[in-house]
Amino acid sequence: SIILGSNLDQGSICEASKGSELQAMDEALLGRIKDILHTDPDVGYRPLHARLKQEPGFENTSQKKVQTALQAVRNGELAGDKPQQQQLWEVTDFGAKGRGVRALEAICRGTIILRQKPILTMRFEMVRDIMASCNDDMARQIASGLSCDFVASEFAKMSSMNQSAMLDLYDVAALFRVDTSSQPLLLSAKFWSNSVPGPPSASDP
């Protein structure tokens, strides 16, 4: 599938999850992981687990528990922890390209910086057919009748809030000399300019 996200200002930052596994976590383990991250912020859970197995008190800690604890520490999901995501990046104006996200500091691998529900998705089969018939040419993809018809049809089903959010997105039509005087062409341009690959569905080949 290909997914079109909504306006960044409406996106929600990492949703804290405090399940039973988190609640049962050992404070000593969490504290030790925090200490290790200060000196090795990009450490993965497998090498972290191997390292902890060599330390007194953590010999019997499972790899799954280390993985969950590492994710919790990085994503600020622990009770009393202040989420760090808003301090890591900001939404800013990039002139003609509209708004975008700029990192304020180095971000550790695996950190969730943004979580959104897509407002429009296109099935993999359709994406494949459009791109193949257009030889991966962006101008032709935008002008594709299949793309225009699909995106316009999905747009009509959206809430007025999501319609406004989509129309507010930047598009590359002018760069590729695509005339967007008709709404289907404009919507197709918005889609191809802002869509990102998403996980394939079970039925995708």
Salt bridges, closest charged atoms under 4 A:
ASP9 OD2 - ARG99 NH1 2.50
GLU55 OE1 - ARG32 NE 2.79
ASP81 OD1 - LYS34 NZ 3.58
GLU90 OE2 - ARG102 NH2 2.31
GLU125 OE2 - ARG123 NH2 3.46
ASP129 OD1 - ARG128 NE 3.56
GLU154 OE2 - LYS157 NZ 3.12
ASP168 OD2 - ARG99 NH2 2.89
ASP171 OD2 - LYS190 NZ 3.23
ASP204 OD1 - ARG123 NH2 3.44
